[in-house]
């Protein structure tokens, strides 16, 4: 009997923490971006790679205030269960499918992380490994990966429960929904997805379902493909490669590969899209979908020291994993143009694959692929999946019978604005964005909509809830033209102008904000502008002014350190460090920035203090090499000082040979020794 119930899951967890109030005016960059001219890659793919990039993550803010201090924490979970499968969803962190347990065999089909540990791998920084993650918006992990989605219960006419997860995605300004269900006796979990473009223009679209599964020495990833597009970290380029053997290495076995890598499998048009990861006995998860979700990918950390360090950094020893993924495009580097007033829908199915291990691990790749395809058809026939797509399309607009959880209030705010302007709603009654979801982040904008003004706020309170849509900018431009303008209105208008590439207008707005009431937020934004223009003295002055208001504000401290170092002002940064509260100075990122500044000023004795084994940078970025670079540069300069040697290629090669990076500092994804 199929059922949907709510329970509490307890596991060790580090808190995500409050959002960073500093608006991300510029993009932090993405290790997956390809800027080089690429030979051998289809023209359509190249166009899609160049299409749809975002200049910043606004209106989202960053989630970068987590630590690595873990304690037992309660997670609210929704459980779908029938006679064969039990699916567990983490509602408060992206609605992630956390576990898929096959009851007859007693087998877990996913990699279930024993801890919840955020790390810096997502668009908004915080991300965690394990389970199945739903990614929408732009290249990278979802803006919602560490935030709650709306969750509701829907029931079919026959009484089958459906778990509906949904939100309003603010980069593309589209609603999306995920309907998950387990019919009686079904050997697979069905996940149906709908994305709606309610606008009169085409928007760039992106979706990938990222599936974590256990990595073992004999895990083999199989898809119906003979070629793939490979992407390596650490400077490797996108390239078309054969599958499964590349340069004498069978890449379908992830543990054969030393460096972190992506392999985007090219499944021929018209072929049924699926991917599976099978163990030594030929058992494991299979994911299959309808045709729209045509992309399939393998991500692996590699067997190098850095890749293994990342695995334990995200979890605990003994929980190595890989990701098998499914997306709208051939590769994860692309965005697809989604036509105006259109809907994209598809159905995914997740279940246990059991195949002959002699065939799975045999030398005949085509035979292995054909065998899995036949077994996937027996497990969930393609015609059944097509029928499910038809049924889901009829159910997408069905109203929930119960609201389980509310997400953000931004969808409700958008609906209020559309109602006031006489525009149609962006969704049907199937998605409930009600006033009860409005929170503190939306209240200034509700006030602007209903009264024409934003309320006065305490300038030392953290600013929450940025908006950059042009229609809201028009409203705010009218508000500041009145005699009742205030610092908060000018602050938000400056962010809007900056996002619209009006730098001089942004500067004017932030100056007016500070003139109305001194506040650290406008000072910080002016510091960012000064850094962009290379005005070091001005940047130092504005960061100093901002820190004078909130000297222990960690995000501001870290940003000021990064920016001052980029401007060559290491001495000024060390002066700031020396005045910091000890609790802030002990933070790993601050210590790292202190070490970089000490290196620049020649204070090697200050640098070496970082190598005592205690340095942990909580928010180390995927692909970031700052720790290993600091280690090598310190030893290079030490030998230069102690032995009077010139700093040249020979000395740097000696340092790499004689002073290998300690494990606690080694996060290199390129697999180098």
N, C-alpha and C positions, 0 to 999 in steps of 0.2 A: 504494500500500500504506500503510495507516494505521500510524503508529508513535508511541511515546512515549519520549523520551530526556531525559537531564539534561545540561545544559551550564553554562558560566560566562559571564555577561555582564559586561563591564567598562564602567563609565561614571563620570564625575565625580560625586562624592557627598559630602554632608555627613552626618556620623554622627548618628543619632537620639539617642545618648547614653543613660545610665542613667535609669531612671524616677525621678520625684520622690518621695521618701519621705514627704512631708507629705500626709496623707490629705485628699482634697478634700471637706471636711465640708459645704460648700455648693456649689450649682450655680454655674458661672461665667456662666450666662445663655446665651441663644441668640437670634441676630438673626432667626431664623425664627418665633419665638413670636408668636402673635396673641392679644391680650388684649381688644381692643375688640369691642363688639357689631357684628355685620356684617349688613347688609341684603342680601337677594337671594341668600344662600348657603343651600343645603339644610340642613334641621334635622339630618339624619344626619351631614353633614359637620361641622357645628358641634359636635355631640356628640363626634365622633371627634377634633376639634381640642382639645377640653378634656380628653380622656381620655388616661390613660397617661403623663403627664409624670412625670419623676423629680426628686426633691429634690436629689440629688447623684449623682455618678458612682461612688460607692462601690459595690462593693468595688474598682473599678479605681483606679489612680493615674495621675497625669499624665505625659505624655511631652513635657517642655518644656525639655530641656537640650541641644538641638541648637544649632548655630551656622550661619553661612553660609560657613564655611571648607571648601572642597571639594577632594578629592583622588581620584585613580583608585581605584575600589573594585570588588571582585568580588561579583557577585550570582549566587546559585544560581537557575537557571531550569529549568523543565520545558517541553519543547516537544512539542506535538502537531502532527503533520504528515501530510497525504495529498497526492494529486496536484495539488490545487487550492489548499489553504490551509496556512499555517504559523502556529500560535498559540503565543505565548511568555508564560509565567506567571512572575511574580516570587514565588517561594515564601516568602521571608523577610519580605516586607512585604505581608501580607494576601492572598497568593495572587492578586495583581492580574493580570488579562489585560493584558499590557503592549504586545503587538503582535499584529495580525492581518494577515498579508501574503497578498495574492492573487497567486499565482505566475504564472498565464497572462498577466496584465496588468502584472505588476511593480509593483503598487500597494499601498501601506500604507493600511489602512482606518481605523485609529485615529490619534489624535494621540500620537506617541511623544515624550515629553519627553527632550531630550538630556542632562539632568542629573537627579540625585535631590536635591531640595532641600526639606526639611521646612519647613512654615510653620504658623501657628496658625489652622487652619480646622476641625479635627476635634473630636470629643467629648473626647478626651484631649490636645488641642492639636496634636500633630504630624500633618501631612497633606502629601501631595505630589500634584501634578497629572499627568495623562496616563493613558491606558489605560482599563480597565473595573474599577471598584471595587465590591466586594460589601458592602452596608451592612445591618446587622441591629441590633436592640436598641431604639433610640430616635432621635428626630429629630436628624439630624446625620450626620457621617461616622463610620464604624464604629470601635468600640474596637480592632479588629484591623488597622486600615489601615496601621499601622507596626509590626506584630508578626507573627511567623510563625504560620501555620496548620499543623495536621497535614496531611500530604500522603502519599498512598498510591497504589499502582498496583493497579487492578482489571482483570480480563480477562473478556470474555464467553466463552461456550462456543465461539464461532467464532474466538476469539483476538484480538478487537478490544481495544486498550488503552483504559482510562478513567483519567483523572487525577481522583482524589478529594481534595477539600479540605474540612476540617471543623474544628469547635471546639465547646467548651462556652461558651455566652454567659452571662455571670454576672449581668447586670442582670435578665434575664428567666428565667434558670436553665433554658435550653433548649439542646439540641444542634441544630446545623444542618450540612448537608452540601451540597457542590457537586460534581456529577459532570460533567466536561467530556470530550467525545470528538469525534473526526472519523472517521466511517465512510469506507471506501474510496470514492473518487469523489464524496463529498459536497461540494456547493458552499457549505455552511454549517457553522459550528461549533455543536454542540449543547451547551447548558449546562442541566443539570437540577438542580433545587434541592428539598431537603426540609427543613422545619422541624418539629420534634416538640415538642408540649407534654406532658411526662410527668406533669404535676401533676393534682390533683383539683379544681383551680379554674381559671377563665378567666384568661389573662394578656394584657396589651396586646402587640401585635406590630407590627413595622415592618420593611419591606424595600424597598430601592431599589438597582437596578443602575445605576451612574453611568458613562456612556460619554463619554469625551473624544474629539472629532473636530476636525479642522482648521477654523479660521474663515477664510474668504476674503470679499472684498467681494461675491461672487455666491453664497455658500453659502445654500441655502434649506432650511429644516426643514419637512417635510411630515408630517402625520398625518391619519387619517380623522376629523377633527373640524371643527366650525364655531364652537365656543366654547371658551374657556379661562378658568381662574381665574388672574389675575395677582397677583403679589406683588412689590412693589418694596422696595428697601432705603432707609434714611434716613427712615423714618416713613410710607411709603406703605402703604395698607391692602390686604387681600385683596379682590378685586373680580372679578365675572364680566364677561368682555369678548368681543367678536366676534373671529373668526379668518377671514382673515388680516389684515384692515385694521382698525386701531384709531386713531381720531382722525386719519384720513388717512394713517397710516403703516402700511406692510406689515410686520408684526412677524415674519413668517416668514423675513425676511432679518435676521439678528442685527445686522449692521453698520448697520442703519437706526436703532438705538436707542442713545441716549447713556448712559443710566444702567444699572447692573447690575439684572437682573430675573429673576424666575422666571415661566414660563408653564406652568401645569398644564392640559394639553389634556383636554377632556371627550370621551372616545370613547364613543359610545352603547352601552348594554348590548346584547349580542348581536353587535356588530361585532367583527371580528378586530382585536386590538390590535397596532399596529406604529408605528414612527417611523423616519424616515430623514433624513439630511443630505446634500444633493446639491450638487455644484459646478456651475460654469458649463456643463460638458459633460453634466450630468445623471447624474453618477456619484458614488458614495459608499457609506457603510455603511447597511445596513438592519438593524433589530432587530425581530424578531417573536416573539410568545410565545403560549402557551396562555392561556385566559381569566382564570385567577386573578390574573395580573400585569396588571391592567387600567389602571393609571395610566401616563401618559406626560408628560414634562416637557422643557422647554427652559430651560437656564440660560445666561445670557450676562453677561459683565463690562461690556459697553457700550463705547462709543467715547470716553467722557470721559477726562480726564487720569488720574484715579484708577484707573479700570478698566484702562487700558493699563499703568499702573505696576504693578498687581497681576499682570498677565500676565507682565511681565518679572521681577518679584520671585519668581515661582514657577518660572520657566524661564530663557530667554534671548531676546533680541530675535529676531523672525522666527518665533516659535512660538505665535502667537495660537490660542486654542481656544475652543470652546463645549462644553457637555455636553448630550447627549440622554439621557434617563433613563427607567427603567421601574420601577414600584412596585406594591405591593399595594393602596394606597388611591388615591383620586382625586388627592390632593395630598400633598406631603411634610410637611405640618403635622399629619397625622393618625396615630393609632394605631388598629388594628383589634382588637376582642376575639377572641382565639383560644380556642375552647372547650377545656375540660379533656379530657385524654387524646385529643387530636386530632393529625392530621398535615396540613400544607399542602404540596402539591407543584405544580410547574409546570416547563415546559421553555421555554427561550429559544433562539433561533437567530440567528446573526450571519453576514452575508455581504455580497457586493458587489451593489449595486443599480445597474442601468444602464437609463436611461429617456431618452425623447425630450426633449432640452433645450428645444425649442420649447414642449412641453406643460408640462414642469417649471417653466419660468419664464414661462409664459403668464399671462394675467389671469384665466383661469377656474380658480379654486381647486378646485372640485368635480371638474373634468375631470382636474386634476393628481393629486388624491387617488385618484380611481378608476383612473387609469392605473398609479399605483404599487401599488395594491392588486392589480391584475391581474398585474403583474410579480412581486410578492411571492408570489402564489399559484403562479405558474409556477416560481419559484425554490425554494420550499419549500411544497408544498400543505398546507393546514390538516389534511387527513386524515392526512398523514405525521407532522405534529407531534403529533397526538392519539395515533397509534400509538407514537411515541417516549415519550410520557408513560406509556402502559401498560407499555412495556418497561422504562422507568426505575424505575417503581414495583416491578417484580419484581426489579430489580438492586440497589436501594438497600441491602438487607440482605446482599448478597454480601460475603464476607470478602475483604480485600485479599490479593494475592499477594506484595506487598512494601511495607514501610514506607519511604517516601522521606525524610520529615522529621517530627519531633515538635513539637507546639505547646506550650502551657502545661500545667502539671500539675494544673490545677484540676478538669478532668473526672475525672482519676484519683482525686483526693481525694474528690470527690463519690461516685464508685463505691465507694471504701473505706468511707465513712460509711454508705452504703446497705446494703452487705454486713453491716456490724457491727450495724445495726438491723433486719436481716431484711427490708428493703424491696427491691422489684424494681429492676433496673438501668434507667437512663433511655434506653438505646439497645440496638440489636442488635449482633451480632458484626461488622456492617458498619463500625462505628466503633470503633477500637482506642484506648482511653484506658488505657494500661498504666502499671505502676509506674516504668518507665524514663523516663516523662515528668515524674515528680516532681522538683522542684528545690528550691533554697534557700528560695524563697517559701512552699512548702508544708510544709517540714520541721517548723516549730513546731506546725502543726496536725495533722500525722501523729503527732507526739509526744503532743499533747493527746488525740488519739483513742485511742492505744494505751496510754498510761501515765497519763492523767488530768492531766498537767502539761506546761507549756511549758518548754523548757530556758532556763537563764540565758544572757543575751547581754551583750555589751559595750555600754554605753549610748551610746557615741559612734559605733557602727556604724549605718549607715542601716537603718531598719526597712523590710522588704519584706513584701508579702503580707497585705493586710487582708481580713477576712471579716466579713460583717454578717448572715448568715443567722440567724434566731432559734434554730434547733436548735444551732448552734455557740455562740451566746450562752449557752444553758442549760449547755452543757458547761463553758464558761469561768467562769460564775458558781459552779459547783461547785468548780472548780479553785482559785479565789481564796479559797474558804472554808476551805481547808486551811492548815496551818502552813508550807507550803513555797511560798507565793505569792512572786512576784517582780515587779520593775518592768515587765517586758514584758507579763506577763499583765494587769496593771492598765491598762497603756496600751491594749492591744487591747480590753479590756472597755469602757474609756471611749469608744472609737470606736463600738463596737456600741451602747452606751447612747445616745450622741448620735444615731446614725442612727435609733434607735427613738424619738426625741423625748423622751428622758429626760435633760434638760439638767443637773438637779441630780445625778443619778446619774453622769453623765459627769464633772462637776466633781469629785465625790468620788473617782472612780476615778483621775483624773489627779493629784490631790493625793496619793493613796496611792502612785501610781507614783513621783512625785518623792521621797516620804518613804522608799521602799525604796532607791532609788538616784537621785541627781540626774541628770537627762537632759534634753536639749534638746527632745525630741519631745513630752513631756507639757507642758512649759512653753509651747511653741508652741500646742498645742491649748487651753490655758487662756487664752492671749492672744486666740485667735479668739473664745472665749466672752465675754471681756471686751469685745471690739469689738462683738459683737452687742448687748450690754447698754449700750453707750455709756460704759463705764468706762475713760476714757482713761488715767488714771494707772496703773490696774492693767494695761491692755494694754501700755503702755510698759514697765512693770516686767517683765512676762513675756517680751516680745520681747527686752528687754535681757538677761535671764537666759538665754534660748535662744541668742542670739548670742554670749554669753560662752563657751559650750561650743564653738561651731562658727562663728567669726566670718567665715569665707570661704565659707560655704554659700550659694551663689547663690540657690536657690529661697527660702530663708528670708529672705535679705536683701531680695529683691524683694517678697515678701509683706509683710514688716514695713513697707517703704516705702509700699506701697499702703494698708495699714491705718492707718498713722499719719497719712497725708495725709487719709484719709477722716474721721479724728477731729479734723482741724484742728490737728495737731501737727507742722507743717512745720519748726519750729525743731529739735525733737528728731530729726527725720529727717535734717536737714542735719548735725547733730552725729554721727549714725551714719555718714553718707556720708564725712565728713572723716576718720573713723577706719578706713575700709575699706582692705584691701589694694588696691594700684593695679590689679591684674589684674581685680578685681571692679568697681572703680569705673569702669573703662573700658567695661564691658558696656553696650550700647545702652539696654536697659530701665532700668538703674540711672541712666544719664545723663539719660534722659527724666524719671524720677521726681525727680532732683535739680533739673532745670529747672522742674518744676511747683512744687516747694517754694520755689525761689528766686523764682519769680513771686509766690507767696503772701506771701513776706516782703519783697517790693519790691526784691530784688536783681536789677535788670534787666541789669546788666553780666554777671552770672553766667549769665543766660538766653541772651544773645546768642551766647555761646561755642558753643552747640549748633547754630548755623545756619551753620557753616563748610563744610557739605557732607559731613561724615564721620559724622553720626549715622545709624545703621542699627539699628532695633529688630528683632532676629532673630525674636521671637515676636509680632510685631504681629498683633492679632486681626482676623479678618474683620469688617468693619463698624466697626472702631475708628477714632475721629477724633482721638485724642489729639495727634498730630503737627500736624495742621492747626489744631486748637484752640489749641495752644501758640503757634503762629506768629501767629495773629490776635490772641490775647490779649496777647502781648508788644507788638505794634505798637499796639494800643489803649492800653495803659498807658504806652507810650513817648510817644505823642502827648499823652496826658493830662498827663504830667510835663513834657514839653518846651514845650508850647503852652498849658498851663493850661486845657485843655478838659474839660468834664464827660463822663463815660462814659455815653453814651446811644445810642439807635438811630442817630442821624445819624453819630456818630463811628464806630460799628461798620460802617455801610454804606460810609463813606469808606475805612476800612481794607481792606475786602473789594475795593473798586474799585481802590485805588491800590497795594496790596501783595499781589498774587496769590501763592498758595502755590507755593514752588519744587517742581519735579518730584520731587525726592528725598524730599520730605515729604508728597506728595499721594497718599493712598490712599482718597480719598472715593469711595464707590460710588454716590452719588446722581447723579453726572454734572454737578453744579453747577460753574460757572466761578468 
